Amino acid sequence: MMIIDRARMWWNTIYSHMSGKERGFLLFFGSVLFVAVLLGITGYIQHHSTYLPKEGGTYTEGVVGQPRYINPILASSSDADSDIARLVYSSLFKLDSNLTLQNDLAESYELSKDNKTYTVRIKRNVLWSDGKPLTADDVVFTIQSIQSSQYASPLASSFQGVQVQKVDDYTVSFNLQQTTYAPFLSNLTVGIAPKHVWENIPPKSVGLAEQELKPVGSGPYKFQELVTKKKTGETTSITLTRNTSYYGKRPFINTVIFVFFNTHDEAVAALTSGKINGIGYLPVSLLTTIQHRPTLQIHKLLLPQYFALFFNASKNPALGDAGVRAALALATDRTAIIQDALQGEAEFMGTPIPSGTFDFSDIKNPVFDIQKAQQNLDDAGWKLNPQDGTRSKDGKQLHVTITTTDWPEYIKTAELIQRQWKQAGVQVDITNASTGTIQQTVVAPRDYEILLYGENLAADPDPYSFWHSTQIKSPGLNLSLLQDKDTDTYLEQARKATDTSQRREALHAFVQRFLDINPAIILYRPHYLFVAKNNVQGIGVENGALPSDRFNDIEHWYVETKRVWNK
């Protein structure tokens, strides 16, 4: 203490004899020295250490809609259900960021010599979130429930003609009794439900069961809490917490909360006000609301999905004219539609097989050529009236109606097509139906002339359900009511071919035939947009089969960090 006191006295004596100017210089150089030392220390720490993800924190995501069936047997009909189910349940196989199948619950599998029986061995020591073991009984129960007409599962067609059997406690066999089916394993990405939870609940009572909204699963997260409105009973939020007994890589984020909204506008408002960390789906119409906010990051997921114009000649005979269909295809400017109606948030697509799955680079994409479209119509006998710009044949005007959903981007797409086709002399009316009713009132009864609508393929695309003649009636998805023997043959060959080159050859022939006869006009492959705050790091998935596949790398997401010294 004596040394310190003497030093202080010495400093006070010197300082008292300094002029004001000298004191100013001393203060200035002292401040510079302090800042230099501070920057040096900071630079040293930054150069010799790294920020790494740390366990902990909460991610809160806004979802539009209400959860109903958080059960893999029924969840696929709703994005709200599918999102939660993806985190709560595990599946035999899962997709990586390149849409390649990887083992999940499956340890390995074998395919029989006749290519009809898949034998899957399940990982041992996997536990349900209630502590009970997951076994082959759970897998058999899940698939047989999907197949049961009592459940009316939207996945039933994927397992039609499949016999599932327990071989032993950790081995299951799937026998394709009628024919080989090359993409079958991609069907086994469905979540597995616990038999001991559901076996005593009658299928007709499933929708009322408490277990639907308080699920027991084997995934990276488990159910923790459900919050509802007292007056209406609506679910306001569901909280999941990290499953500490999960067999795979444990996620960093400790808690995931799904908050439910009635509209996307409400969800965006909650995001911009800081009440939530992200939104599960952002419509293109709301993109400008948040795209310039520095605290938010827009992520894009490319799905095996496309939007198209499906022709129904039974409602308008003019669409049965191959020359008319070819002309309409030529008169469609996809690039303008993507830029104007979708703000650039889509990929050009002109064929019914998404790019990247097979190499069809030798097939030329459709082109926009209004002069050639006009010539095609002339050649087909549809003569132009130069006074009003319309075309007629045998006294009937070339007039079509496009039906679509009431979403702004789809209505705008229809309006752009209306203007494009008018240049070729085709008159177009537009009608729309709400997203909640269009399936029942328009799509299922095939009550449209031209339908602007989207179709979702699997990760391993099988176009059979969308274009084979047996799929004309609902629940089939042949929305153009296409009946073409060549197309049927190619699709059947592609389904049966387990050799990749043979399958590619069959699908190549199908795509070429499609472009020759134009049963529909494939327009674009939209980006699935979702948003998260900048502090939500590690999001890396760019490709998926379903919107819920954005969680395929959830184990890499993090909101907390720690600084670690470099070795």
PLY file of the C-alpha trace (Angstrom):
ply
format ascii 1.0
element vertex 567
property float x
property float y
property float z
element edge 566
property int vertex1
property int vertex2
end_header
0.00 0.00 0.00
2.90 2.38 0.77
4.26 1.99 -2.78
0.83 2.70 -4.26
0.39 5.78 -2.05
3.80 7.14 -3.08
3.01 6.54 -6.75
-0.29 8.35 -6.40
1.40 11.32 -4.70
4.08 11.41 -7.40
1.42 11.41 -10.13
-0.66 14.11 -8.42
2.44 16.31 -8.10
3.31 15.96 -11.80
-0.30 16.39 -12.91
-0.72 19.57 -10.80
2.27 21.17 -12.53
0.93 20.46 -16.05
-0.68 23.14 -18.15
-4.19 22.63 -19.50
-2.78 21.91 -22.95
-0.40 19.27 -21.55
-3.23 17.63 -19.65
-5.29 17.52 -22.88
-2.45 15.83 -24.76
-2.01 13.33 -21.93
-5.72 12.49 -21.90
-5.76 12.10 -25.71
-2.75 9.79 -25.89
-3.97 7.84 -22.88
-7.32 7.24 -24.61
-5.57 6.18 -27.83
-3.41 3.74 -25.89
-6.43 2.31 -24.08
-8.38 1.81 -27.33
-5.34 0.24 -29.00
-4.88 -2.22 -26.16
-8.62 -3.03 -26.16
-8.63 -3.60 -29.94
-5.54 -5.73 -29.66
-7.11 -7.93 -27.01
-10.35 -8.16 -29.00
-8.49 -9.01 -32.21
-6.44 -11.65 -30.44
-9.58 -13.29 -29.04
-11.34 -13.20 -32.40
-8.32 -14.61 -34.23
-7.68 -17.39 -31.74
-11.27 -18.45 -30.96
-14.45 -19.47 -32.78
-18.19 -19.22 -32.12
-19.80 -22.66 -32.06
-23.42 -23.78 -31.59
-24.47 -24.36 -28.01
-27.36 -26.39 -26.68
-30.29 -24.41 -25.39
-32.71 -21.71 -26.45
-36.15 -21.67 -28.02
-37.39 -21.46 -31.59
-40.98 -20.21 -31.98
-42.61 -20.68 -35.38
-45.88 -19.25 -36.66
-48.22 -21.64 -38.49
-51.45 -20.75 -40.28
-54.23 -23.20 -39.52
-55.14 -25.54 -36.69
-53.53 -28.85 -35.73
-55.90 -31.79 -35.81
-54.12 -35.06 -36.53
-50.59 -35.09 -35.11
-50.46 -38.70 -36.13
-48.47 -40.00 -39.14
-51.41 -42.13 -40.28
-53.44 -38.97 -41.00
-51.07 -36.00 -40.68
-50.11 -35.65 -44.36
-53.37 -33.91 -45.28
-52.36 -30.78 -43.32
-49.11 -28.80 -43.26
-49.76 -27.83 -39.63
-50.01 -31.49 -38.62
-47.13 -32.61 -40.84
-44.72 -30.01 -39.44
-45.22 -31.15 -35.85
-45.32 -34.83 -36.80
-41.95 -34.49 -38.55
-40.30 -33.47 -35.26
-42.20 -35.89 -33.01
-42.10 -39.10 -35.06
-39.33 -41.08 -36.74
-39.56 -43.08 -39.96
-37.81 -46.14 -41.34
-36.02 -43.97 -43.91
-35.46 -40.24 -44.27
-34.24 -37.88 -46.99
-31.01 -35.94 -46.91
-30.52 -32.49 -48.45
-30.04 -34.09 -51.90
-33.30 -36.07 -51.60
-31.32 -39.29 -51.24
-32.81 -41.94 -48.96
-30.91 -42.56 -45.73
-31.56 -45.01 -42.91
-33.49 -43.61 -39.96
-35.16 -46.26 -37.80
-33.97 -48.80 -40.35
-30.59 -50.35 -39.71
-30.47 -52.07 -43.11
-32.69 -53.63 -45.77
-32.61 -56.35 -48.42
-34.50 -56.74 -51.71
-35.54 -60.19 -52.90
-34.42 -61.57 -56.27
-37.85 -61.02 -57.81
-37.73 -57.35 -56.66
-41.03 -57.70 -54.80
-40.08 -58.18 -51.14
-38.22 -55.63 -49.02
-36.96 -56.91 -45.68
-36.11 -54.11 -43.25
-34.18 -54.52 -40.02
-34.98 -51.97 -37.32
-32.48 -50.40 -34.91
-32.62 -51.85 -31.42
-32.89 -49.83 -28.21
-35.08 -47.12 -29.79
-37.55 -45.79 -27.22
-40.87 -44.00 -27.47
-41.02 -40.72 -25.54
-42.99 -42.54 -22.81
-40.05 -44.93 -22.33
-41.45 -48.04 -24.06
-39.44 -49.80 -26.80
-40.17 -49.32 -30.50
-40.43 -52.67 -32.30
-41.63 -54.31 -35.52
-45.16 -54.41 -34.05
-45.30 -50.61 -34.27
-44.25 -50.62 -37.93
-46.81 -53.29 -38.87
-49.54 -51.47 -36.94
-48.77 -48.15 -38.68
-48.80 -49.54 -42.23
-51.89 -51.68 -41.68
-53.71 -48.68 -40.18
-52.80 -46.60 -43.24
-54.19 -49.39 -45.42
-57.42 -49.67 -43.42
-60.44 -48.00 -45.00
-61.67 -47.17 -41.49
-58.90 -44.62 -41.06
-59.31 -43.12 -44.56
-55.62 -42.23 -44.56
-54.47 -39.95 -47.40
-51.47 -42.30 -47.72
-53.55 -45.41 -48.41
-52.83 -45.49 -52.15
-49.07 -45.59 -51.44
-49.46 -48.99 -49.76
-52.16 -50.49 -51.95
-51.33 -54.12 -52.75
-48.53 -54.22 -50.14
-48.48 -56.98 -47.53
-46.57 -56.06 -44.38
-45.48 -58.77 -41.95
-43.48 -59.05 -38.75
-40.50 -61.38 -39.20
-39.23 -60.95 -35.65
-39.25 -58.19 -33.01
-36.88 -56.04 -35.06
-37.49 -57.18 -38.65
-40.36 -56.36 -41.01
-41.06 -57.50 -44.57
-43.00 -55.62 -47.25
-44.27 -57.78 -50.12
-45.47 -56.08 -53.29
-47.91 -58.80 -54.22
-48.99 -57.64 -57.66
-45.95 -56.09 -59.32
-42.56 -54.52 -58.73
-42.52 -50.81 -57.83
-39.16 -49.11 -58.17
-39.82 -46.05 -55.93
-41.34 -48.11 -53.08
-38.72 -47.31 -50.42
-39.58 -43.60 -50.64
-43.01 -44.52 -49.23
-41.28 -45.67 -46.05
-40.43 -42.10 -45.06
-43.83 -42.00 -43.31
-43.64 -41.65 -39.53
-44.16 -44.71 -37.34
-46.94 -44.55 -34.72
-46.86 -46.38 -31.36
-49.15 -49.40 -31.33
-49.55 -49.38 -27.55
-50.98 -45.84 -27.69
-53.42 -46.29 -30.59
-54.45 -49.94 -30.78
-57.38 -49.58 -28.36
-58.75 -46.39 -29.91
-61.39 -47.11 -32.61
-60.55 -45.44 -35.95
-63.85 -43.54 -35.88
-62.80 -41.96 -32.56
-59.29 -40.98 -33.60
-60.23 -37.36 -34.30
-61.51 -36.96 -30.73
-58.63 -38.73 -29.00
-56.46 -36.71 -26.63
-53.41 -38.45 -28.09
-53.85 -36.56 -31.38
-52.72 -33.27 -29.86
-50.53 -34.80 -27.14
-48.53 -37.28 -29.22
-46.08 -39.97 -28.14
-43.25 -40.32 -30.65
-39.65 -41.39 -31.13
-38.31 -38.33 -32.96
-35.84 -35.63 -31.91
-38.55 -33.73 -29.99
-41.34 -34.78 -27.65
-44.62 -33.19 -26.64
-44.57 -30.91 -23.61
-47.57 -28.56 -23.55
-50.78 -27.65 -25.37
-52.42 -24.24 -24.90
-55.99 -23.52 -26.07
-58.42 -20.63 -25.96
-60.93 -21.14 -23.19
-63.92 -19.77 -25.09
-63.45 -21.38 -28.50
-61.21 -24.36 -27.74
-58.86 -23.35 -30.56
-55.24 -24.39 -30.13
-53.02 -21.35 -29.70
-49.69 -23.13 -29.25
-47.98 -26.49 -28.91
-44.62 -26.76 -27.17
-42.11 -29.49 -27.91
-38.94 -30.13 -25.96
-35.79 -32.00 -26.89
-36.16 -35.77 -26.60
-33.26 -36.79 -24.36
-33.71 -40.48 -25.25
-33.57 -39.85 -29.02
-31.34 -42.41 -30.76
-29.97 -39.98 -33.38
-27.96 -36.78 -33.17
-29.56 -34.56 -30.53
-30.64 -31.11 -31.75
-29.09 -27.97 -30.24
-32.36 -26.10 -29.75
-33.99 -27.13 -26.50
-37.57 -26.03 -27.17
-39.67 -25.62 -30.32
-42.99 -23.82 -30.01
-45.61 -23.75 -32.75
-47.98 -20.77 -32.51
-51.15 -20.94 -34.62
-52.74 -18.06 -36.56
-55.86 -17.69 -38.69
-54.16 -15.79 -41.52
-50.69 -15.25 -42.96
-51.04 -11.52 -42.33
-51.41 -12.21 -38.60
-48.36 -14.47 -38.66
-46.24 -11.85 -40.45
-47.35 -9.18 -37.96
-46.29 -11.43 -35.07
-42.90 -12.01 -36.72
-42.16 -8.36 -37.41
-43.18 -7.40 -33.86
-40.84 -9.98 -32.36
-43.47 -12.33 -30.89
-42.22 -15.31 -32.92
-38.88 -16.33 -34.48
-40.08 -17.62 -37.84
-42.94 -18.48 -40.19
-43.42 -21.95 -41.65
-44.71 -20.69 -44.99
-44.57 -17.23 -46.56
-46.89 -16.55 -49.52
-45.25 -14.68 -52.39
-47.92 -11.97 -52.02
-46.39 -11.05 -48.62
-42.77 -11.26 -49.69
-42.30 -7.49 -50.02
-43.52 -7.03 -46.44
-40.38 -8.54 -44.96
-37.75 -9.06 -47.67
-35.81 -5.88 -46.80
-35.82 -6.33 -43.03
-32.19 -6.88 -41.95
-33.09 -9.04 -38.93
-34.93 -11.65 -41.03
-33.65 -14.31 -43.40
-35.84 -15.78 -46.17
-35.11 -19.44 -46.85
-36.12 -21.35 -49.98
-37.09 -24.98 -50.29
-37.38 -26.56 -53.73
-40.04 -29.28 -53.77
-40.88 -31.88 -56.46
-43.96 -29.82 -57.21
-45.23 -27.99 -60.26
-48.12 -25.81 -61.31
-49.76 -26.51 -64.64
-52.73 -25.83 -66.87
-54.70 -29.07 -67.14
-56.95 -29.44 -70.22
-60.37 -31.11 -69.87
-61.70 -31.74 -73.38
-64.90 -33.28 -71.99
-65.93 -29.79 -70.83
-64.69 -27.94 -73.93
-64.30 -29.96 -77.19
-61.92 -27.35 -78.64
-59.30 -28.59 -76.16
-59.46 -32.02 -77.79
-57.87 -30.44 -80.87
-54.12 -31.21 -80.82
-53.44 -28.06 -82.84
-55.18 -25.89 -80.24
-53.28 -27.46 -77.35
-49.96 -27.04 -79.17
-50.80 -23.41 -79.95
-51.72 -22.65 -76.33
-48.41 -24.15 -75.20
-46.51 -21.96 -77.67
-48.47 -18.87 -76.59
-47.50 -19.30 -72.93
-44.59 -17.16 -71.71
-43.44 -18.96 -68.54
-40.57 -16.53 -67.88
-42.95 -13.55 -67.76
-45.28 -15.45 -65.43
-42.45 -16.31 -63.02
-41.21 -12.71 -62.91
-44.55 -10.91 -62.78
-46.84 -13.25 -60.82
-44.26 -14.92 -58.55
-41.66 -12.16 -58.17
-39.05 -14.55 -59.53
-39.65 -17.13 -56.79
-40.00 -20.19 -59.03
-38.00 -22.34 -61.44
-38.82 -22.63 -65.14
-40.38 -26.03 -65.76
-41.85 -27.37 -68.97
-42.03 -31.14 -68.39
-43.78 -33.30 -65.75
-40.50 -34.67 -64.29
-38.51 -32.21 -62.13
-34.94 -31.58 -63.18
-32.19 -33.23 -61.18
-33.88 -36.61 -60.80
-32.94 -37.95 -64.23
-30.81 -36.46 -66.98
-33.18 -35.41 -69.75
-30.89 -32.67 -71.08
-31.37 -33.90 -74.65
-35.08 -33.03 -74.51
-35.69 -29.41 -75.46
-37.82 -27.30 -73.14
-41.00 -25.76 -74.58
-40.51 -22.28 -76.03
-42.64 -19.15 -76.22
-43.40 -18.33 -79.86
-46.56 -16.30 -80.47
-46.13 -16.28 -84.26
-45.89 -20.06 -84.39
-48.90 -20.32 -82.07
-50.91 -18.18 -84.47
-49.76 -20.34 -87.40
-50.78 -23.53 -85.56
-54.27 -22.17 -85.05
-54.49 -21.16 -88.70
-53.41 -24.66 -89.73
-55.97 -26.23 -87.38
-58.75 -24.26 -89.09
-59.32 -21.62 -86.42
-59.55 -18.48 -88.53
-58.82 -15.02 -87.17
-61.38 -12.22 -87.39
-59.13 -9.18 -87.86
-61.86 -6.81 -86.66
-62.19 -8.14 -83.12
-59.10 -10.40 -82.85
-61.12 -13.57 -82.15
-60.88 -16.96 -83.83
-63.69 -19.25 -84.96
-64.16 -22.66 -86.55
-67.40 -24.10 -87.90
-69.25 -21.15 -86.43
-67.86 -21.62 -82.89
-65.57 -19.10 -81.25
-62.32 -20.26 -79.62
-63.24 -19.46 -76.05
-61.93 -21.17 -72.88
-62.31 -20.75 -69.11
-59.44 -21.10 -66.62
-60.33 -22.09 -63.05
-57.89 -21.69 -60.16
-57.72 -20.98 -56.43
-58.30 -17.53 -54.96
-54.66 -16.99 -53.94
-53.32 -13.70 -55.41
-50.35 -15.25 -57.25
-52.53 -17.82 -59.00
-55.15 -15.31 -60.03
-52.37 -13.08 -61.37
-50.90 -16.05 -63.24
-54.29 -16.70 -64.87
-54.60 -13.02 -65.81
-51.16 -13.04 -67.46
-52.08 -16.16 -69.43
-55.34 -14.50 -70.45
-53.38 -11.59 -71.95
-50.78 -13.87 -73.57
-53.35 -16.10 -75.25
-55.35 -13.11 -76.46
-52.38 -12.27 -78.69
-53.02 -15.59 -80.46
-56.75 -14.84 -80.79
-57.96 -17.01 -77.89
-60.64 -15.58 -75.59
-60.20 -16.50 -71.92
-62.50 -16.20 -68.90
-61.23 -16.71 -65.34
-63.06 -18.19 -62.35
-61.69 -19.03 -58.92
-62.65 -21.03 -55.86
-61.36 -20.88 -52.31
-58.52 -23.18 -51.32
-60.83 -24.81 -48.81
-63.46 -25.85 -51.35
-61.73 -26.22 -54.74
-60.79 -29.85 -54.15
-64.37 -30.90 -53.40
-66.26 -28.60 -55.78
-63.93 -28.41 -58.78
-61.05 -30.91 -58.78
-62.74 -34.10 -57.58
-65.77 -33.82 -59.93
-63.47 -32.61 -62.76
-65.70 -29.56 -63.19
-63.41 -27.28 -65.23
-62.30 -26.61 -68.78
-58.74 -25.63 -67.90
-57.50 -25.99 -64.32
-54.56 -23.96 -63.03
-53.44 -26.14 -60.16
-50.43 -27.70 -58.47
-49.36 -31.33 -58.17
-46.90 -32.74 -55.64
-44.67 -35.64 -56.60
-42.60 -37.81 -54.29
-38.86 -37.35 -53.83
-38.45 -40.28 -56.20
-41.02 -39.10 -58.74
-43.56 -41.59 -60.03
-45.83 -39.84 -62.59
-48.17 -42.85 -62.85
-50.84 -41.42 -60.53
-50.91 -38.15 -62.48
-51.07 -39.33 -66.08
-52.09 -43.01 -66.35
-55.57 -43.62 -67.79
-56.65 -45.60 -64.72
-56.27 -42.43 -62.63
-58.88 -40.30 -64.44
-61.50 -40.43 -61.71
-60.97 -39.05 -58.20
-59.09 -39.89 -56.03
-56.82 -40.41 -59.04
-54.78 -37.36 -60.03
-55.00 -37.51 -63.84
-56.47 -33.99 -64.01
-56.21 -33.80 -67.81
-58.26 -37.02 -68.15
-55.47 -38.28 -70.40
-56.12 -41.61 -72.13
-53.13 -42.51 -74.28
-51.86 -46.05 -74.80
-48.25 -45.04 -75.34
-48.23 -42.95 -72.18
-49.72 -45.84 -70.18
-47.07 -48.23 -71.50
-44.16 -45.93 -70.61
-45.51 -45.27 -67.11
-46.03 -48.97 -66.42
-42.52 -49.78 -67.61
-41.04 -47.04 -65.40
-42.85 -48.37 -62.33
-41.58 -51.89 -62.81
-37.98 -51.11 -63.76
-35.63 -51.49 -60.80
-32.66 -50.84 -63.05
-32.04 -47.08 -63.07
-31.09 -46.89 -66.76
-34.21 -48.79 -67.82
-36.38 -46.57 -65.66
-34.78 -43.46 -67.12
-35.40 -44.75 -70.64
-39.10 -45.32 -69.93
-39.56 -41.92 -68.29
-37.61 -40.25 -71.11
-40.08 -41.73 -73.61
-42.99 -40.56 -71.44
-41.71 -36.97 -71.29
-41.17 -36.86 -75.05
-44.67 -38.21 -75.66
-46.07 -35.64 -73.24
-44.48 -32.79 -75.18
-45.79 -34.23 -78.45
-49.45 -34.35 -77.40
-49.63 -31.51 -74.79
-52.26 -32.89 -72.38
-51.30 -30.01 -70.08
-48.94 -27.05 -69.94
-46.39 -27.36 -67.12
-45.65 -23.79 -66.02
-43.19 -23.58 -63.14
-41.81 -25.13 -60.01
-42.42 -22.67 -57.15
-40.05 -21.96 -54.30
-41.43 -22.84 -50.89
-40.51 -19.79 -48.79
-40.09 -19.80 -45.03
-38.63 -17.14 -42.78
-36.54 -17.10 -39.62
-34.74 -14.42 -37.63
-31.02 -14.10 -38.25
-30.18 -15.56 -34.86
-31.67 -18.90 -35.97
-28.58 -20.43 -37.55
-27.73 -23.76 -39.19
-30.70 -23.95 -41.57
-29.28 -25.62 -44.66
-31.89 -27.76 -46.43
-32.64 -26.52 -49.95
-34.48 -29.54 -51.37
-37.37 -31.50 -49.95
-40.28 -33.72 -50.89
-42.73 -31.97 -48.54
-42.82 -28.57 -46.78
-42.10 -30.31 -43.47
-38.76 -31.45 -44.95
-37.36 -28.04 -44.03
-36.85 -29.74 -40.62
-34.73 -32.53 -42.12
-31.61 -30.88 -40.65
-33.21 -29.62 -37.42
-30.33 -31.16 -35.45
-28.05 -28.49 -36.98
-30.26 -25.49 -36.12
-29.17 -23.36 -33.18
-29.99 -20.07 -31.45
-27.31 -20.11 -28.73
-23.54 -19.93 -29.26
-20.35 -20.32 -27.23
-16.81 -19.06 -27.89
-14.16 -21.77 -28.00
-10.37 -21.27 -28.16
-8.79 -22.66 -31.32
-6.49 -25.62 -30.86
0 1
1 2
2 3
3 4
4 5
5 6
6 7
7 8
8 9
9 10
10 11
11 12
12 13
13 14
14 15
15 16
16 17
17 18
18 19
19 20
20 21
21 22
22 23
23 24
24 25
25 26
26 27
27 28
28 29
29 30
30 31
31 32
32 33
33 34
34 35
35 36
36 37
37 38
38 39
39 40
40 41
41 42
42 43
43 44
44 45
45 46
46 47
47 48
48 49
49 50
50 51
51 52
52 53
53 54
54 55
55 56
56 57
57 58
58 59
59 60
60 61
61 62
62 63
63 64
64 65
65 66
66 67
67 68
68 69
69 70
70 71
71 72
72 73
73 74
74 75
75 76
76 77
77 78
78 79
79 80
80 81
81 82
82 83
83 84
84 85
85 86
86 87
87 88
88 89
89 90
90 91
91 92
92 93
93 94
94 95
95 96
96 97
97 98
98 99
99 100
100 101
101 102
102 103
103 104
104 105
105 106
106 107
107 108
108 109
109 110
110 111
111 112
112 113
113 114
114 115
115 116
116 117
117 118
118 119
119 120
120 121
121 122
122 123
123 124
124 125
125 126
126 127
127 128
128 129
129 130
130 131
131 132
132 133
133 134
134 135
135 136
136 137
137 138
138 139
139 140
140 141
141 142
142 143
143 144
144 145
145 146
146 147
147 148
148 149
149 150
150 151
151 152
152 153
153 154
154 155
155 156
156 157
157 158
158 159
159 160
160 161
161 162
162 163
163 164
164 165
165 166
166 167
167 168
168 169
169 170
170 171
171 172
172 173
173 174
174 175
175 176
176 177
177 178
178 179
179 180
180 181
181 182
182 183
183 184
184 185
185 186
186 187
187 188
188 189
189 190
190 191
191 192
192 193
193 194
194 195
195 196
196 197
197 198
198 199
199 200
200 201
201 202
202 203
203 204
204 205
205 206
206 207
207 208
208 209
209 210
210 211
211 212
212 213
213 214
214 215
215 216
216 217
217 218
218 219
219 220
220 221
221 222
222 223
223 224
224 225
225 226
226 227
227 228
228 229
229 230
230 231
231 232
232 233
233 234
234 235
235 236
236 237
237 238
238 239
239 240
240 241
241 242
242 243
243 244
244 245
245 246
246 247
247 248
248 249
249 250
250 251
251 252
252 253
253 254
254 255
255 256
256 257
257 258
258 259
259 260
260 261
261 262
262 263
263 264
264 265
265 266
266 267
267 268
268 269
269 270
270 271
271 272
272 273
273 274
274 275
275 276
276 277
277 278
278 279
279 280
280 281
281 282
282 283
283 284
284 285
285 286
286 287
287 288
288 289
289 290
290 291
291 292
292 293
293 294
294 295
295 296
296 297
297 298
298 299
299 300
300 301
301 302
302 303
303 304
304 305
305 306
306 307
307 308
308 309
309 310
310 311
311 312
312 313
313 314
314 315
315 316
316 317
317 318
318 319
319 320
320 321
321 322
322 323
323 324
324 325
325 326
326 327
327 328
328 329
329 330
330 331
331 332
332 333
333 334
334 335
335 336
336 337
337 338
338 339
339 340
340 341
341 342
342 343
343 344
344 345
345 346
346 347
347 348
348 349
349 350
350 351
351 352
352 353
353 354
354 355
355 356
356 357
357 358
358 359
359 360
360 361
361 362
362 363
363 364
364 365
365 366
366 367
367 368
368 369
369 370
370 371
371 372
372 373
373 374
374 375
375 376
376 377
377 378
378 379
379 380
380 381
381 382
382 383
383 384
384 385
385 386
386 387
387 388
388 389
389 390
390 391
391 392
392 393
393 394
394 395
395 396
396 397
397 398
398 399
399 400
400 401
401 402
402 403
403 404
404 405
405 406
406 407
407 408
408 409
409 410
410 411
411 412
412 413
413 414
414 415
415 416
416 417
417 418
418 419
419 420
420 421
421 422
422 423
423 424
424 425
425 426
426 427
427 428
428 429
429 430
430 431
431 432
432 433
433 434
434 435
435 436
436 437
437 438
438 439
439 440
440 441
441 442
442 443
443 444
444 445
445 446
446 447
447 448
448 449
449 450
450 451
451 452
452 453
453 454
454 455
455 456
456 457
457 458
458 459
459 460
460 461
461 462
462 463
463 464
464 465
465 466
466 467
467 468
468 469
469 470
470 471
471 472
472 473
473 474
474 475
475 476
476 477
477 478
478 479
479 480
480 481
481 482
482 483
483 484
484 485
485 486
486 487
487 488
488 489
489 490
490 491
491 492
492 493
493 494
494 495
495 496
496 497
497 498
498 499
499 500
500 501
501 502
502 503
503 504
504 505
505 506
506 507
507 508
508 509
509 510
510 511
511 512
512 513
513 514
514 515
515 516
516 517
517 518
518 519
519 520
520 521
521 522
522 523
523 524
524 525
525 526
526 527
527 528
528 529
529 530
530 531
531 532
532 533
533 534
534 535
535 536
536 537
537 538
538 539
539 540
540 541
541 542
542 543
543 544
544 545
545 546
546 547
547 548
548 549
549 550
550 551
551 552
552 553
553 554
554 555
555 556
556 557
557 558
558 559
559 560
560 561
561 562
562 563
563 564
564 565
565 566
